[in-house]
Amino acid sequence: MQSFTWFRYALPSAAAAAIVCVLGFYQAGSAQPPKSHEPFANQTAQQAEMIQLLKDISLQLKEQNQLLRGVLRVTVAQPEAAADPNARKPRQSR
């Protein structure tokens, strides 16, 4: 009989504790998530940014292809002689 009395009070106490724990996770407020600060809030700005990036990539690829084909020419000039007559002259390659 003693164990039945203990069980009679323990079961409602445990149920009350479980309800308090579950309700402790409840948050009052709207179901809408908080606004995030995304880099592109509107779709039009994001599309414009992507188009500009794709144009830049296309231009860089064209320049790279010109370099690989050898269309661009690089000219190397000798530096002008120094005004100082005692300045060292550059060595000539053999």
N, CA, C and O atoms as a printed pandas DataFrame, in Angstrom:
     atom_number atom_name residue_name chain_id  residue_number  x_coord  y_coord  z_coord
0              1         N          MET        A               1    0.811   -1.187    0.000
1              2        CA          MET        A               1    0.000    0.000    0.000
2              3         C          MET        A               1    0.858    1.255    0.000
3              4         O          MET        A               1    0.475    2.275   -0.574
4              5         N          GLN        A               2    2.009    1.183    0.639
5              6        CA          GLN        A               2    2.912    2.328    0.713
6              7         C          GLN        A               2    3.439    2.683   -0.681
7              8         O          GLN        A               2    3.527    3.866   -1.010
8              9         N          SER        A               3    3.788    1.701   -1.499
9             10        CA          SER        A               3    4.311    1.968   -2.836
10            11         C          SER        A               3    3.231    2.549   -3.749
11            12         O          SER        A               3    3.534    3.349   -4.634
12            13         N          PHE        A               4    2.001    2.157   -3.544
13            14        CA          PHE        A               4    0.924    2.710   -4.355
14            15         C          PHE        A               4    0.727    4.190   -4.066
15            16         O          PHE        A               4    0.457    4.951   -4.996
16            17         N          THR        A               5    0.846    4.619   -2.852
17            18        CA          THR        A               5    0.720    6.026   -2.481
18            19         C          THR        A               5    1.858    6.838   -3.108
19            20         O          THR        A               5    1.648    7.929   -3.637
20            21         N          TRP        A               6    3.059    6.279   -3.033
21            22        CA          TRP        A               6    4.193    6.975   -3.625
22            23         C          TRP        A               6    4.010    7.106   -5.146
23            24         O          TRP        A               6    4.288    8.162   -5.715
24            25         N          PHE        A               7    3.547    6.044   -5.795
25            26        CA          PHE        A               7    3.327    6.051   -7.234
26            27         C          PHE        A               7    2.207    7.012   -7.607
27            28         O          PHE        A               7    2.260    7.623   -8.674
28            29         N          ARG        A               8    1.207    7.160   -6.771
29            30        CA          ARG        A               8    0.080    8.037   -7.041
30            31         C          ARG        A               8    0.521    9.498   -7.076
31            32         O          ARG        A               8   -0.065   10.289   -7.814
32            33         N          TYR        A               9    1.519    9.871   -6.313
33            34        CA          TYR        A               9    2.008   11.257   -6.327
34            35         C          TYR        A               9    3.172   11.443   -7.312
35            36         O          TYR        A               9    3.361   12.545   -7.827
36            37         N          ALA        A              10    3.921   10.435   -7.573
37            38        CA          ALA        A              10    5.089   10.541   -8.469
38            39         C          ALA        A              10    4.668   10.682   -9.927
39            40         O          ALA        A              10    5.277   11.437  -10.685
40            41         N          LEU        A              11    3.631    9.957  -10.314
41            42        CA          LEU        A              11    3.213   10.011  -11.714
42            43         C          LEU        A              11    2.701   11.394  -12.125
43            44         O          LEU        A              11    3.136   11.891  -13.164
44            45         N          PRO        A              12    1.808   12.045  -11.377
45            46        CA          PRO        A              12    1.385   13.395  -11.759
46            47         C          PRO        A              12    2.521   14.415  -11.655
47            48         O          PRO        A              12    2.576   15.366  -12.435
48            49         N          SER        A              13    3.419   14.220  -10.700
49            50        CA          SER        A              13    4.558   15.146  -10.580
50            51         C          SER        A              13    5.474   15.038  -11.795
51            52         O          SER        A              13    5.954   16.052  -12.303
52            53         N          ALA        A              14    5.717   13.827  -12.259
53            54        CA          ALA        A              14    6.563   13.639  -13.442
54            55         C          ALA        A              14    5.883   14.200  -14.685
55            56         O          ALA        A              14    6.542   14.791  -15.540
56            57         N          ALA        A              15    4.560   14.017  -14.790
57            58        CA          ALA        A              15    3.835   14.565  -15.941
58            59         C          ALA        A              15    3.874   16.090  -15.928
59            60         O          ALA        A              15    4.029   16.715  -16.976
60            61         N          ALA        A              16    3.734   16.687  -14.752
61            62        CA          ALA        A              16    3.797   18.150  -14.640
62            63         C          ALA        A              16    5.190   18.656  -15.000
63            64         O          ALA        A              16    5.328   19.675  -15.677
64            65         N          ALA        A              17    6.210   17.954  -14.552
65            66        CA          ALA        A              17    7.583   18.349  -14.883
66            67         C          ALA        A              17    7.831   18.247  -16.386
67            68         O          ALA        A              17    8.499   19.104  -16.964
68            69         N          ALA        A              18    7.297   17.205  -17.018
69            70        CA          ALA        A              18    7.466   17.060  -18.470
70            71         C          ALA        A              18    6.756   18.181  -19.211
71            72         O          ALA        A              18    7.292   18.698  -20.191
72            73         N          ILE        A              19    5.583   18.566  -18.779
73            74        CA          ILE        A              19    4.844   19.661  -19.420
74            75         C          ILE        A              19    5.598   20.975  -19.262
75            76         O          ILE        A              19    5.697   21.758  -20.207
76            77         N          VAL        A              20    6.128   21.212  -18.068
77            78        CA          VAL        A              20    6.901   22.444  -17.843
78            79         C          VAL        A              20    8.130   22.472  -18.742
79            80         O          VAL        A              20    8.468   23.521  -19.290
80            81         N          CYS        A              21    8.799   21.341  -18.901
81            82        CA          CYS        A              21    9.990   21.297  -19.776
82            83         C          CYS        A              21    9.614   21.541  -21.231
83            84         O          CYS        A              21   10.315   22.268  -21.934
84            85         N          VAL        A              22    8.521   20.947  -21.691
85            86        CA          VAL        A              22    8.101   21.136  -23.081
86            87         C          VAL        A              22    7.691   22.575  -23.315
87            88         O          VAL        A              22    8.052   23.160  -24.337
88            89         N          LEU        A              23    6.947   23.156  -22.394
89            90        CA          LEU        A              23    6.522   24.544  -22.563
90            91         C          LEU        A              23    7.689   25.519  -22.398
91            92         O          LEU        A              23    7.601   26.671  -22.824
92            93         N          GLY        A              24    8.756   25.070  -21.795
93            94        CA          GLY        A              24    9.942   25.917  -21.671
94            95         C          GLY        A              24   10.588   26.196  -23.017
95            96         O          GLY        A              24   11.252   27.218  -23.186
96            97         N          PHE        A              25   10.401   25.302  -23.973
97            98        CA          PHE        A              25   10.951   25.505  -25.315
98            99         C          PHE        A              25   10.050   26.370  -26.183
99           100         O          PHE        A              25   10.454   26.784  -27.270
100          101         N          TYR        A              26    8.852   26.644  -25.725
101          102        CA          TYR        A              26    7.894   27.442  -26.501
102          103         C          TYR        A              26    8.331   28.894  -26.493
103          104         O          TYR        A              26    8.697   29.427  -25.445
104          105         N          GLN        A              27    8.295   29.533  -27.640
105          106        CA          GLN        A              27    8.664   30.940  -27.737
106          107         C          GLN        A              27    7.461   31.709  -28.254
107          108         O          GLN        A              27    6.850   31.346  -29.259
108          109         N          ALA        A              28    7.145   32.755  -27.559
109          110        CA          ALA        A              28    6.053   33.600  -28.014
110          111         C          ALA        A              28    6.568   34.460  -29.169
111          112         O          ALA        A              28    7.669   35.005  -29.096
112          113         N          GLY        A              29    5.798   34.578  -30.198
113          114        CA          GLY        A              29    6.205   35.381  -31.348
114          115         C          GLY        A              29    5.597   34.827  -32.608
115          116         O          GLY        A              29    4.834   33.862  -32.587
116          117         N          SER        A              30    5.950   35.456  -33.702
117          118        CA          SER        A              30    5.384   35.030  -34.980
118          119         C          SER        A              30    6.139   33.815  -35.511
119          120         O          SER        A              30    7.250   33.507  -35.080
120          121         N          ALA        A              31    5.510   33.149  -36.442
121          122        CA          ALA        A              31    6.132   31.980  -37.053
122          123         C          ALA        A              31    7.120   32.381  -38.139
123          124         O          ALA        A              31    7.887   31.549  -38.623
124          125         N          GLN        A              32    7.103   33.646  -38.518
125          126        CA          GLN        A              32    8.010   34.122  -39.562
126          127         C          GLN        A              32    9.422   34.193  -38.991
127          128         O          GLN        A              32    9.624   34.735  -37.904
128          129         N          PRO        A              33   10.402   33.648  -39.717
129          130        CA          PRO        A              33   11.781   33.718  -39.223
130          131         C          PRO        A              33   12.286   35.165  -39.275
131          132         O          PRO        A              33   11.762   35.977  -40.038
132          133         N          PRO        A              34   13.284   35.483  -38.480
133          134        CA          PRO        A              34   13.819   36.839  -38.496
134          135         C          PRO        A              34   14.440   37.158  -39.860
135          136         O          PRO        A              34   14.930   36.273  -40.562
136          137         N          LYS        A              35   14.405   38.430  -40.209
137          138        CA          LYS        A              35   14.964   38.840  -41.507
138          139         C          LYS        A              35   16.472   38.623  -41.502
139          140         O          LYS        A              35   17.170   38.981  -40.553
140          141         N          SER        A              36   16.945   38.038  -42.567
141          142        CA          SER        A              36   18.381   37.830  -42.691
142          143         C          SER        A              36   18.964   38.954  -43.533
143          144         O          SER        A              36   18.281   39.564  -44.355
144          145         N          HIS        A              37   20.216   39.203  -43.310
145          146        CA          HIS        A              37   20.902   40.248  -44.071
146          147         C          HIS        A              37   21.699   39.582  -45.181
147          148         O          HIS        A              37   22.926   39.493  -45.125
148          149         N          GLU        A              38   20.980   39.120  -46.182
149          150        CA          GLU        A              38   21.626   38.451  -47.296
150          151         C          GLU        A              38   22.295   39.493  -48.190
151          152         O          GLU        A              38   21.854   40.642  -48.224
152          153         N          PRO        A              39   23.341   39.120  -48.905
153          154        CA          PRO        A              39   24.028   40.088  -49.749
154          155         C          PRO        A              39   23.151   40.614  -50.889
155          156         O          PRO        A              39   23.326   41.748  -51.335
156          157         N          PHE        A              40   22.217   39.799  -51.356
157          158        CA          PHE        A              40   21.334   40.235  -52.428
158          159         C          PHE        A              40   19.897   40.093  -51.940
159          160         O          PHE        A              40   19.337   38.997  -51.926
160          161         N          ALA        A              41   19.315   41.208  -51.544
161          162        CA          ALA        A              41   17.956   41.155  -51.016
162          163         C          ALA        A              41   16.945   41.021  -52.143
163          164         O          ALA        A              41   15.916   40.366  -51.981
164          165         N          ASN        A              42   17.233   41.639  -53.288
165          166        CA          ASN        A              42   16.264   41.502  -54.380
166          167         C          ASN        A              42   16.888   40.743  -55.551
167          168         O          ASN        A              42   18.104   40.745  -55.746
168          169         N          GLN        A              43   16.048   40.123  -56.291
169          170        CA          GLN        A              43   16.490   39.233  -57.367
170          171         C          GLN        A              43   17.098   40.015  -58.531
171          172         O          GLN        A              43   18.026   39.534  -59.180
172          173         N          THR        A              44   16.588   41.204  -58.797
173          174        CA          THR        A              44   17.093   41.994  -59.927
174          175         C          THR        A              44   18.556   42.384  -59.717
175          176         O          THR        A              44   19.360   42.311  -60.646
176          177         N          ALA        A              45   18.897   42.796  -58.502
177          178        CA          ALA        A              45   20.287   43.172  -58.221
178          179         C          ALA        A              45   21.203   41.963  -58.351
179          180         O          ALA        A              45   22.323   42.080  -58.850
180          181         N          GLN        A              46   20.736   40.810  -57.909
181          182        CA          GLN        A              46   21.546   39.606  -58.010
182          183         C          GLN        A              46   21.775   39.225  -59.471
183          184         O          GLN        A              46   22.883   38.838  -59.843
184          185         N          GLN        A              47   20.743   39.331  -60.293
185          186        CA          GLN        A              47   20.896   38.999  -61.715
186          187         C          GLN        A              47   21.851   39.974  -62.397
187          188         O          GLN        A              47   22.674   39.565  -63.216
188          189         N          ALA        A              48   21.747   41.267  -62.065
189          190        CA          ALA        A              48   22.651   42.258  -62.660
190          191         C          ALA        A              48   24.095   41.975  -62.266
191          192         O          ALA        A              48   25.001   42.086  -63.092
192          193         N          GLU        A              49   24.309   41.612  -61.018
193          194        CA          GLU        A              49   25.660   41.288  -60.554
194          195         C          GLU        A              49   26.215   40.062  -61.281
195          196         O          GLU        A              49   27.378   40.048  -61.683
196          197         N          MET        A              50   25.392   39.051  -61.444
197          198        CA          MET        A              50   25.834   37.835  -62.131
198          199         C          MET        A              50   26.158   38.111  -63.598
199          200         O          MET        A              50   27.140   37.587  -64.126
200          201         N          ILE        A              51   25.347   38.922  -64.250
201          202        CA          ILE        A              51   25.597   39.260  -65.655
202          203         C          ILE        A              51   26.920   40.001  -65.787
203          204         O          ILE        A              51   27.699   39.727  -66.699
204          205         N          GLN        A              52   27.177   40.945  -64.874
205          206        CA          GLN        A              52   28.432   41.695  -64.931
206          207         C          GLN        A              52   29.631   40.778  -64.699
207          208         O          GLN        A              52   30.655   40.909  -65.370
208          209         N          LEU        A              53   29.505   39.861  -63.759
209          210        CA          LEU        A              53   30.598   38.919  -63.513
210          211         C          LEU        A              53   30.845   38.024  -64.719
211          212         O          LEU        A              53   31.996   37.743  -65.055
212          213         N          LEU        A              54   29.794   37.578  -65.365
213          214        CA          LEU        A              54   29.963   36.741  -66.553
214          215         C          LEU        A              54   30.608   37.515  -67.704
215          216         O          LEU        A              54   31.410   36.957  -68.453
216          217         N          LYS        A              55   30.261   38.799  -67.847
217          218        CA          LYS        A              55   30.907   39.619  -68.882
218          219         C          LYS        A              55   32.386   39.784  -68.591
219          220         O          LYS        A              55   33.207   39.724  -69.506
220          221         N          ASP        A              56   32.741   39.992  -67.315
221          222        CA          ASP        A              56   34.153   40.124  -66.940
222          223         C          ASP        A              56   34.911   38.835  -67.226
223          224         O          ASP        A              56   36.036   38.873  -67.724
224          225         N          ILE        A              57   34.308   37.706  -66.919
225          226        CA          ILE        A              57   34.953   36.417  -67.178
226          227         C          ILE        A              57   35.152   36.209  -68.672
227          228         O          ILE        A              57   36.193   35.712  -69.103
228          229         N          SER        A              58   34.157   36.589  -69.457
229          230        CA          SER        A              58   34.264   36.447  -70.911
230          231         C          SER        A              58   35.405   37.298  -71.456
231          232         O          SER        A              58   36.172   36.844  -72.305
232          233         N          LEU        A              59   35.516   38.535  -70.965
233          234        CA          LEU        A              59   36.598   39.418  -71.415
234          235         C          LEU        A              59   37.955   38.846  -71.028
235          236         O          LEU        A              59   38.890   38.882  -71.827
236          237         N          GLN        A              60   38.073   38.324  -69.822
237          238        CA          GLN        A              60   39.340   37.738  -69.394
238          239         C          GLN        A              60   39.701   36.514  -70.219
239          240         O          GLN        A              60   40.874   36.301  -70.525
240          241         N          LEU        A              61   38.720   35.713  -70.581
241          242        CA          LEU        A              61   38.996   34.550  -71.425
242          243         C          LEU        A              61   39.462   34.964  -72.815
243          244         O          LEU        A              61   40.346   34.330  -73.390
244          245         N          LYS        A              62   38.870   36.028  -73.355
245          246        CA          LYS        A              62   39.306   36.514  -74.667
246          247         C          LYS        A              62   40.755   36.980  -74.603
247          248         O          LYS        A              62   41.544   36.687  -75.502
248          249         N          GLU        A              63   41.111   37.711  -73.533
249          250        CA          GLU        A              63   42.491   38.174  -73.395
250          251         C          GLU        A              63   43.452   36.995  -73.239
251          252         O          GLU        A              63   44.544   36.998  -73.807
252          253         N          GLN        A              64   43.044   36.003  -72.477
253          254        CA          GLN        A              64   43.895   34.840  -72.288
254          255         C          GLN        A              64   44.082   34.084  -73.599
255          256         O          GLN        A              64   45.185   33.621  -73.890
256          257         N          ASN        A              65   43.034   33.955  -74.382
257          258        CA          ASN        A              65   43.153   33.281  -75.680
258          259         C          ASN        A              65   44.073   34.045  -76.614
259          260         O          ASN        A              65   44.833   33.431  -77.363
260          261         N          GLN        A              66   44.023   35.379  -76.586
261          262        CA          GLN        A              66   44.940   36.163  -77.420
262          263         C          GLN        A              66   46.382   35.923  -77.001
263          264         O          GLN        A              66   47.271   35.805  -77.845
264          265         N          LEU        A              67   46.610   35.852  -75.697
265          266        CA          LEU        A              67   47.975   35.599  -75.228
266          267         C          LEU        A              67   48.451   34.211  -75.659
267          268         O          LEU        A              67   49.605   34.042  -76.051
268          269         N          LEU        A              68   47.576   33.237  -75.586
269          270        CA          LEU        A              68   47.973   31.883  -75.952
270          271         C          LEU        A              68   48.213   31.742  -77.447
271          272         O          LEU        A              68   49.053   30.944  -77.864
272          273         N          ARG        A              69   47.507   32.484  -78.238
273          274        CA          ARG        A              69   47.689   32.422  -79.702
274          275         C          ARG        A              69   48.890   33.244  -80.159
275          276         O          ARG        A              69   49.357   33.072  -81.285
276          277         N          GLY        A              70   49.385   34.109  -79.331
277          278        CA          GLY        A              70   50.536   34.924  -79.702
278          279         C          GLY        A              70   50.159   36.162  -80.472
279          280         O          GLY        A              70   51.007   36.726  -81.163
280          281         N          VAL        A              71   48.923   36.611  -80.384
281          282        CA          VAL        A              71   48.501   37.805  -81.109
282          283         C          VAL        A              71   49.123   39.045  -80.479
283          284         O          VAL        A              71   49.496   39.983  -81.183
284          285         N          LEU        A              72   49.233   39.049  -79.185
285          286        CA          LEU        A              72   49.827   40.188  -78.508
286          287         C          LEU        A              72   51.345   40.126  -78.648
287          288         O          LEU        A              72   51.942   39.052  -78.574
288          289         N          ARG        A              73   51.938   41.249  -78.844
289          290        CA          ARG        A              73   53.381   41.337  -78.991
290          291         C          ARG        A              73   53.950   42.133  -77.821
291          292         O          ARG        A              73   53.413   43.167  -77.422
292          293         N          VAL        A              74   55.048   41.622  -77.288
293          294        CA          VAL        A              74   55.710   42.282  -76.170
294          295         C          VAL        A              74   57.016   42.855  -76.693
295          296         O          VAL        A              74   57.812   42.150  -77.313
296          297         N          THR        A              75   57.228   44.141  -76.438
297          298        CA          THR        A              75   58.442   44.810  -76.881
298          299         C          THR        A              75   59.251   45.196  -75.657
299          300         O          THR        A              75   58.746   45.842  -74.739
300          301         N          VAL        A              76   60.509   44.794  -75.655
301          302        CA          VAL        A              76   61.398   45.123  -74.549
302          303         C          VAL        A              76   62.425   46.108  -75.075
303          304         O          VAL        A              76   63.108   45.840  -76.063
304          305         N          ALA        A              77   62.529   47.243  -74.415
305          306        CA          ALA        A              77   63.482   48.267  -74.849
306          307         C          ALA        A              77   64.621   48.343  -73.845
307          308         O          ALA        A              77   64.450   48.062  -72.659
308          309         N          GLN        A              78   65.766   48.722  -74.338
309          310        CA          GLN        A              78   66.915   48.926  -73.459
310          311         C          GLN        A              78   66.703   50.192  -72.647
311          312         O          GLN        A              78   66.205   51.186  -73.174
312          313         N          PRO        A              79   67.072   50.172  -71.369
313          314        CA          PRO        A              79   66.946   51.403  -70.578
314          315         C          PRO        A              79   67.927   52.441  -71.082
315          316         O          PRO        A              79   69.002   52.120  -71.588
316          317         N          GLU        A              80   67.533   53.680  -70.933
317          318        CA          GLU        A              80   68.405   54.776  -71.388
318          319         C          GLU        A              80   69.653   54.819  -70.523
319          320         O          GLU        A              80   69.630   54.446  -69.350
320          321         N          ALA        A              81   70.735   55.277  -71.119
321          322        CA          ALA        A              81   72.010   55.355  -70.401
322          323         C          ALA        A              81   71.883   56.371  -69.278
323          324         O          ALA        A              81   71.219   57.397  -69.423
324          325         N          ALA        A              82   72.515   56.079  -68.177
325          326        CA          ALA        A              82   72.458   56.983  -67.031
326          327         C          ALA        A              82   73.246   58.248  -67.337
327          328         O          ALA        A              82   74.180   58.231  -68.139
328          329         N          ALA        A              83   72.869   59.315  -66.709
329          330        CA          ALA        A              83   73.548   60.591  -66.920
330          331         C          ALA        A              83   74.939   60.578  -66.309
331          332         O          ALA        A              83   75.806   61.348  -66.724
332          333         N          ASP        A              84   75.157   59.725  -65.343
333          334        CA          ASP        A              84   76.450   59.644  -64.672
334          335         C          ASP        A              84   77.423   58.864  -65.549
335          336         O          ASP        A              84   77.156   57.706  -65.868
336          337         N          PRO        A              85   78.537   59.461  -65.944
337          338        CA          PRO        A              85   79.490   58.745  -66.803
338          339         C          PRO        A              85   80.183   57.594  -66.071
339          340         O          PRO        A              85   80.707   56.682  -66.711
340          341         N          ASN        A              86   80.190   57.631  -64.732
341          342        CA          ASN        A              86   80.855   56.577  -63.973
342          343         C          ASN        A              86   79.912   55.395  -63.684
343          344         O          ASN        A              86   80.294   54.426  -63.027
344          345         N          ALA        A              87   78.693   55.495  -64.181
345          346        CA          ALA        A              87   77.733   54.428  -63.935
346          347         C          ALA        A              87   78.172   53.166  -64.658
347          348         O          ALA        A              87   78.757   53.225  -65.740
348          349         N          ARG        A              88   77.885   52.032  -64.053
349          350        CA          ARG        A              88   78.280   50.766  -64.655
350          351         C          ARG        A              88   77.398   50.467  -65.852
351          352         O          ARG        A              88   76.189   50.697  -65.835
352          353         N          LYS        A              89   78.026   49.956  -66.877
353          354        CA          LYS        A              89   77.297   49.560  -68.054
354          355         C          LYS        A              89   76.818   48.133  -67.863
355          356         O          LYS        A              89   77.516   47.326  -67.251
356          357         N          PRO        A              90   75.648   47.811  -68.373
357          358        CA          PRO        A              90   75.165   46.437  -68.219
358          359         C          PRO        A              90   75.995   45.470  -69.071
359          360         O          PRO        A              90   76.445   45.811  -70.165
360          361         N          ARG        A              91   76.184   44.273  -68.550
361          362        CA          ARG        A              91   76.947   43.264  -69.277
362          363         C          ARG        A              91   76.154   42.776  -70.468
363          364         O          ARG        A              91   74.926   42.693  -70.442
364          365         N          GLN        A              92   76.882   42.462  -71.493
365          366        CA          GLN        A              92   76.220   41.930  -72.676
366          367         C          GLN        A              92   76.207   40.412  -72.584
367          368         O          GLN        A              92   77.164   39.791  -72.121
368          369         N          SER        A              93   75.117   39.838  -73.029
369          370        CA          SER        A              93   74.997   38.377  -73.020
370          371         C          SER        A              93   75.857   37.784  -74.115
371          372         O          SER        A              93   76.045   38.404  -75.162
372          373         N          ARG        A              94   76.375   36.608  -73.893
373          374        CA          ARG        A              94   77.202   35.967  -74.911
374          375         C          ARG        A              94   76.404   35.044  -75.728
375          376         O          ARG        A              94   76.935   34.411  -76.641
